[in-house]
Amino acid sequence: MSRGKRMRAPDVVRRSRTPRLDLTTVLALLIPLLTVGFLAVVKLPPVHETTQPPSQTLLTNALVVCPSGRAGSTDAAVSSASGASGDLSVLAGGQPQSVPVTTGAPTAVDSQEALVVRGTDDLAPGLVGLR
């Protein structure tokens, strides 16, 4: 036998089975720990709770569309049931016109084309267009 340190077989086997830290093992432990740490530091945005009830607003603009009439019939009328009087904007056949209306009385519009009736401010609620 030669001189020197002799190793027994179980020591050799034990050394080869001991776990060693390599780069993959370190990253497999470090990345989840860093992720959990960063998530613990992140603050959630504040939640805004609305405690006031919905509020009522006034109708200030209304639009009514009437289809075109039968051939030869020009019967169309506009009105407002809001209790206000004024002028409605009526677009008939591409031609804009202003039509005066009073409450409870329909105003005739002579056109066979489709009508687009716009009421603003006090005339918007209760706007009526019929054929």
Buried (B, 14 or more C-beta within 10 A) or exposed (E): EEEEEEEEEEEEEEEEEEEEEEEEEEEEEEEEEEEEEEEEEEEEEEEEEEEEEEEEEEBEEBBBEBEBBEEEEBEBBBBBEBEBEBEBBBBBEEEEEEBEBEEEEBBEBEBBBBBBBBBBEBBBBBBBBEB
